[in-house]
Amino acid sequence: MELCLGTGDLSTESLWVMVKGRTAMGDITVGVGYRPPDQNDSVDEALYRQIGAASCLQDLVLMGHFNHPDICWRDVMARHKQSRRFLDCVEDNFLQVIEEPTRRGAMLDLVLTNGEGLVGNVMLQGSLGHSDHEMVEFEILRTVRRACSKLTAMDFKRAHFGLVRNLLSKVPWGIALEGRGAQDCWLIFKDHLLQAQERCAPTRRKCSWRAGRPPSMDKELLSKIRRKKEAYKRWKQGLAAWEEYRDVVREARDKVRKAKAQLKLNLARDVKDNRKGFYRYTANKRQTKGNVGPLQKLSGELATLDLGRAEVLNDFFTSVFSSKCPDHTTQELEGR
């Protein structure tokens, strides 16, 4: 379905369509644009108004040839006034996913998205025919809409860990675990631990306001961005002056930049004490995620399913608590 984003009396070389998703999938807006190198400022502003209106949509992918070769996307800097104006328009609400030049060492063709993880597998596929531009291939990753969850979680910040230690110390572990295998011992310990956890840790409703938001986003920053969008709507309706809207945008942009820089500084400074947060942040930036590959059983067969791999790992680790070792382990020890 084609969208009509108002630009007044000026027309831009752009096309906006909404791709309808299925029941469990969200709709995606796709925009294609071209900016001639000699385009005047008034048409540029019309294009930026279109981009600003489209940025309020939920999932958006914008691609095209925008002719800003002086922009350094790694440092987010530009030399010319028109390029800096384009950066101001897209920096706060979009991510630029192309990292390699697309024409004679310059990055002219861009793919912008307003959602992290919405675009992936970006590749340059060479030129088509006599064109001197690189073809860009990428995938739009559809995600299932988040359902409203009413689950509760343990609030370990208010848990009474002293009582947990006291309850577990009263269990006669020697009698309870005597003559049992590793799996049975683990189930007995797990049962006692869960019982102590239910008694000592209160529950709370899961807070979903941070779902799908960047780690640097807090309530104060979220209110600044909402205020910026409200100011844009008032300016479009003629209820606010351009100077008022500009000041709100600059304030929100400065807050976003400072929040991102502060997050990276905190992660780098506290990496020794907060390794979990550091690796969570780096894992979210990765395009691919690792997985356990096929494992070989003692019979020589390969376990490819999740259940089979779990059984192979379980058999290997439980062999540590028994006097019998697998044949391949014994041969390896004798070889050493």
KEPANU-352751 format. One record per residue (C-alpha): x, y, z; residue in one letter; residue number from 1. Coordinates in steps of 0.5 Angstrom, whole numbers, plus 500, padded with zeros to 3 digits. Example, Ala and Ser with C-alpha at 12.3 -4.5 7.8 and 13.67 -1.06 7.14 Angstrom:
<atoms>
((525; 491; 516); "A"; 1)
((527; 498; 514); "S"; 2)
</atoms>
This chain:
<atoms>
((500; 500; 500); "M"; 1)
((503; 507; 498); "E"; 2)
((504; 512; 503); "L"; 3)
((503; 520; 502); "C"; 4)
((507; 524; 506); "L"; 5)
((506; 531; 506); "G"; 6)
((511; 536; 503); "T"; 7)
((507; 541; 501); "G"; 8)
((507; 544; 494); "D"; 9)
((514; 541; 493); "L"; 10)
((515; 534; 490); "S"; 11)
((521; 530; 492); "T"; 12)
((524; 523; 488); "E"; 13)
((522; 518; 493); "S"; 14)
((517; 513; 494); "L"; 15)
((514; 510; 501); "W"; 16)
((510; 504; 501); "V"; 17)
((507; 500; 507); "M"; 18)
((508; 492; 507); "V"; 19)
((502; 489; 511); "K"; 20)
((504; 483; 516); "G"; 21)
((501; 477; 518); "R"; 22)
((497; 477; 524); "T"; 23)
((503; 476; 529); "A"; 24)
((508; 480; 525); "M"; 25)
((508; 488; 525); "G"; 26)
((507; 492; 519); "D"; 27)
((514; 495; 515); "I"; 28)
((514; 501; 512); "T"; 29)
((520; 502; 506); "V"; 30)
((522; 508; 503); "G"; 31)
((526; 509; 497); "V"; 32)
((529; 516; 495); "G"; 33)
((534; 519; 490); "Y"; 34)
((537; 526; 492); "R"; 35)
((540; 530; 486); "P"; 36)
((547; 533; 487); "P"; 37)
((545; 540; 485); "D"; 38)
((538; 539; 489); "Q"; 39)
((536; 546; 492); "N"; 40)
((535; 547; 500); "D"; 41)
((528; 548; 499); "S"; 42)
((527; 541; 496); "V"; 43)
((532; 538; 501); "D"; 44)
((527; 541; 507); "E"; 45)
((521; 537; 504); "A"; 46)
((525; 531; 504); "L"; 47)
((527; 532; 511); "Y"; 48)
((520; 533; 513); "R"; 49)
((518; 526; 509); "Q"; 50)
((523; 523; 513); "I"; 51)
((521; 526; 520); "G"; 52)
((514; 524; 519); "A"; 53)
((516; 517; 517); "A"; 54)
((521; 516; 523); "S"; 55)
((515; 516; 527); "C"; 56)
((512; 509; 524); "L"; 57)
((514; 503; 528); "Q"; 58)
((519; 499; 523); "D"; 59)
((522; 503; 517); "L"; 60)
((527; 502; 512); "V"; 61)
((529; 507; 508); "L"; 62)
((534; 506; 502); "M"; 63)
((537; 510; 496); "G"; 64)
((542; 515; 493); "H"; 65)
((543; 521; 497); "F"; 66)
((549; 524; 494); "N"; 67)
((553; 526; 501); "H"; 68)
((560; 523; 499); "P"; 69)
((563; 528; 505); "D"; 70)
((560; 524; 511); "I"; 71)
((564; 520; 515); "C"; 72)
((559; 515; 518); "W"; 73)
((564; 512; 523); "R"; 74)
((565; 519; 526); "D"; 75)
((558; 522; 524); "V"; 76)
((562; 528; 522); "M"; 77)
((561; 532; 515); "A"; 78)
((564; 538; 512); "R"; 79)
((559; 541; 508); "H"; 80)
((552; 545; 511); "K"; 81)
((547; 540; 507); "Q"; 82)
((551; 534; 509); "S"; 83)
((551; 536; 516); "R"; 84)
((543; 538; 516); "R"; 85)
((542; 531; 513); "F"; 86)
((546; 528; 519); "L"; 87)
((542; 532; 524); "D"; 88)
((535; 529; 520); "C"; 89)
((537; 522; 521); "V"; 90)
((542; 521; 527); "E"; 91)
((537; 521; 533); "D"; 92)
((532; 516; 529); "N"; 93)
((536; 512; 525); "F"; 94)
((541; 507; 524); "L"; 95)
((546; 507; 518); "Q"; 96)
((548; 500; 516); "V"; 97)
((552; 500; 510); "I"; 98)
((560; 500; 512); "E"; 99)
((563; 500; 505); "E"; 100)
((564; 505; 500); "P"; 101)
((559; 504; 494); "T"; 102)
((562; 508; 489); "R"; 103)
((569; 510; 487); "R"; 104)
((571; 510; 495); "G"; 105)
((565; 514; 497); "A"; 106)
((559; 512; 501); "M"; 107)
((553; 515; 497); "L"; 108)
((548; 509; 497); "D"; 109)
((545; 508; 504); "L"; 110)
((540; 504; 508); "V"; 111)
((537; 507; 514); "L"; 112)
((533; 504; 519); "T"; 113)
((529; 506; 526); "N"; 114)
((530; 499; 529); "G"; 115)
((536; 496; 531); "E"; 116)
((536; 489; 528); "G"; 117)
((531; 490; 523); "L"; 118)
((536; 490; 517); "V"; 119)
((541; 484; 517); "G"; 120)
((546; 480; 512); "N"; 121)
((548; 487; 508); "V"; 122)
((553; 485; 502); "M"; 123)
((556; 489; 496); "L"; 124)
((555; 485; 490); "Q"; 125)
((559; 488; 485); "G"; 126)
((556; 493; 479); "S"; 127)
((550; 492; 475); "L"; 128)
((552; 493; 467); "G"; 129)
((555; 499; 466); "H"; 130)
((553; 502; 472); "S"; 131)
((559; 505; 477); "D"; 132)
((555; 504; 483); "H"; 133)
((555; 497; 488); "E"; 134)
((549; 493; 488); "M"; 135)
((547; 493; 496); "V"; 136)
((543; 486; 498); "E"; 137)
((540; 486; 505); "F"; 138)
((535; 482; 509); "E"; 139)
((529; 485; 513); "I"; 140)
((528; 481; 519); "L"; 141)
((521; 480; 521); "R"; 142)
((520; 479; 528); "T"; 143)
((513; 477; 532); "V"; 144)
((510; 482; 535); "R"; 145)
((511; 482; 543); "R"; 146)
((505; 480; 547); "A"; 147)
((503; 483; 553); "C"; 148)
((506; 479; 559); "S"; 149)
((503; 478; 566); "K"; 150)
((509; 474; 568); "L"; 151)
((512; 475; 575); "T"; 152)
((519; 474; 577); "A"; 153)
((523; 473; 583); "M"; 154)
((526; 480; 586); "D"; 155)
((533; 478; 588); "F"; 156)
((534; 485; 590); "K"; 157)
((530; 484; 596); "R"; 158)
((531; 477; 597); "A"; 159)
((534; 474; 604); "H"; 160)
((540; 471; 603); "F"; 161)
((542; 469; 610); "G"; 162)
((535; 465; 611); "L"; 163)
((537; 462; 604); "V"; 164)
((544; 460; 607); "R"; 165)
((540; 458; 614); "N"; 166)
((535; 453; 611); "L"; 167)
((540; 450; 606); "L"; 168)
((545; 449; 612); "S"; 169)
((540; 445; 616); "K"; 170)
((539; 439; 610); "V"; 171)
((543; 433; 612); "P"; 172)
((546; 433; 605); "W"; 173)
((550; 427; 607); "G"; 174)
((544; 422; 608); "I"; 175)
((540; 425; 602); "A"; 176)
((545; 424; 597); "L"; 177)
((548; 418; 599); "E"; 178)
((549; 412; 594); "G"; 179)
((546; 417; 589); "R"; 180)
((548; 419; 582); "G"; 181)
((550; 426; 579); "A"; 182)
((543; 427; 576); "Q"; 183)
((539; 425; 582); "D"; 184)
((544; 429; 587); "C"; 185)
((542; 435; 582); "W"; 186)
((535; 434; 582); "L"; 187)
((535; 433; 590); "I"; 188)
((539; 440; 591); "F"; 189)
((535; 444; 586); "K"; 190)
((529; 442; 589); "D"; 191)
((531; 444; 596); "H"; 192)
((534; 451; 593); "L"; 193)
((527; 452; 589); "L"; 194)
((524; 451; 596); "Q"; 195)
((528; 456; 600); "A"; 196)
((528; 461; 594); "Q"; 197)
((520; 461; 594); "E"; 198)
((520; 462; 602); "R"; 199)
((526; 468; 602); "C"; 200)
((525; 472; 595); "A"; 201)
((519; 476; 594); "P"; 202)
((516; 476; 587); "T"; 203)
((514; 482; 582); "R"; 204)
((511; 484; 576); "R"; 205)
((516; 484; 570); "K"; 206)
((517; 491; 568); "C"; 207)
((516; 492; 560); "S"; 208)
((517; 499; 559); "W"; 209)
((525; 497; 557); "R"; 210)
((523; 492; 552); "A"; 211)
((526; 493; 545); "G"; 212)
((530; 499; 547); "R"; 213)
((537; 501; 547); "P"; 214)
((541; 500; 554); "P"; 215)
((542; 507; 554); "S"; 216)
((535; 509; 554); "M"; 217)
((532; 511; 561); "D"; 218)
((526; 515; 563); "K"; 219)
((529; 522; 563); "E"; 220)
((532; 520; 556); "L"; 221)
((525; 517; 553); "L"; 222)
((521; 523; 556); "S"; 223)
((526; 528; 552); "K"; 224)
((525; 524; 545); "I"; 225)
((517; 524; 546); "R"; 226)
((517; 531; 548); "R"; 227)
((521; 532; 541); "K"; 228)
((516; 528; 537); "K"; 229)
((510; 532; 540); "E"; 230)
((514; 539; 539); "A"; 231)
((514; 536; 531); "Y"; 232)
((507; 535; 531); "K"; 233)
((505; 542; 534); "R"; 234)
((510; 545; 529); "W"; 235)
((507; 541; 523); "K"; 236)
((500; 544; 525); "Q"; 237)
((502; 551; 526); "G"; 238)
((502; 551; 534); "L"; 239)
((509; 552; 535); "A"; 240)
((515; 556; 532); "A"; 241)
((521; 553; 528); "W"; 242)
((526; 556; 533); "E"; 243)
((522; 553; 539); "E"; 244)
((522; 546; 535); "Y"; 245)
((529; 547; 533); "R"; 246)
((531; 548; 541); "D"; 247)
((527; 542; 543); "V"; 248)
((531; 537; 537); "V"; 249)
((538; 540; 539); "R"; 250)
((536; 539; 547); "E"; 251)
((534; 531; 545); "A"; 252)
((540; 530; 540); "R"; 253)
((545; 532; 546); "D"; 254)
((542; 528; 551); "K"; 255)
((542; 522; 546); "V"; 256)
((549; 523; 544); "R"; 257)
((551; 524; 552); "K"; 258)
((547; 518; 554); "A"; 259)
((551; 513; 549); "K"; 260)
((558; 516; 550); "A"; 261)
((556; 515; 558); "Q"; 262)
((554; 508; 557); "L"; 263)
((560; 506; 553); "K"; 264)
((565; 509; 558); "L"; 265)
((561; 506; 564); "N"; 266)
((562; 499; 560); "L"; 267)
((569; 500; 559); "A"; 268)
((571; 503; 566); "R"; 269)
((567; 497; 570); "D"; 270)
((569; 491; 565); "V"; 271)
((572; 488; 571); "K"; 272)
((566; 488; 576); "D"; 273)
((561; 488; 571); "N"; 274)
((563; 483; 565); "R"; 275)
((556; 481; 564); "K"; 276)
((553; 488; 562); "G"; 277)
((559; 488; 558); "F"; 278)
((558; 482; 554); "Y"; 279)
((551; 483; 554); "R"; 280)
((552; 489; 550); "Y"; 281)
((557; 486; 545); "T"; 282)
((553; 480; 544); "A"; 283)
((547; 485; 542); "N"; 284)
((552; 488; 537); "K"; 285)
((553; 482; 533); "R"; 286)
((550; 480; 527); "Q"; 287)
((550; 472; 528); "T"; 288)
((550; 468; 534); "K"; 289)
((554; 462; 536); "G"; 290)
((551; 455; 537); "N"; 291)
((553; 448; 539); "V"; 292)
((554; 444; 533); "G"; 293)
((553; 436; 532); "P"; 294)
((556; 432; 537); "L"; 295)
((559; 425; 536); "Q"; 296)
((556; 419; 541); "K"; 297)
((560; 414; 544); "L"; 298)
((557; 409; 538); "S"; 299)
((560; 414; 533); "G"; 300)
((553; 417; 531); "E"; 301)
((552; 424; 530); "L"; 302)
((547; 428; 535); "A"; 303)
((544; 434; 531); "T"; 304)
((538; 435; 535); "L"; 305)
((538; 439; 542); "D"; 306)
((536; 433; 546); "L"; 307)
((541; 428; 543); "G"; 308)
((546; 434; 544); "R"; 309)
((544; 435; 551); "A"; 310)
((544; 427; 553); "E"; 311)
((552; 427; 550); "V"; 312)
((554; 433; 554); "L"; 313)
((550; 430; 560); "N"; 314)
((553; 423; 559); "D"; 315)
((560; 426; 559); "F"; 316)
((560; 430; 565); "F"; 317)
((557; 425; 569); "T"; 318)
((562; 420; 568); "S"; 319)
((567; 425; 572); "V"; 320)
((563; 422; 578); "F"; 321)
((564; 415; 576); "S"; 322)
((570; 410; 576); "S"; 323)
((568; 408; 569); "K"; 324)
((571; 413; 563); "C"; 325)
((569; 413; 556); "P"; 326)
((574; 409; 552); "D"; 327)
((576; 415; 548); "H"; 328)
((578; 419; 554); "T"; 329)
((582; 413; 557); "T"; 330)
((586; 412; 550); "Q"; 331)
((588; 420; 550); "E"; 332)
((590; 419; 558); "L"; 333)
((595; 413; 556); "E"; 334)
((597; 417; 550); "G"; 335)
((600; 423; 554); "R"; 336)
</atoms>
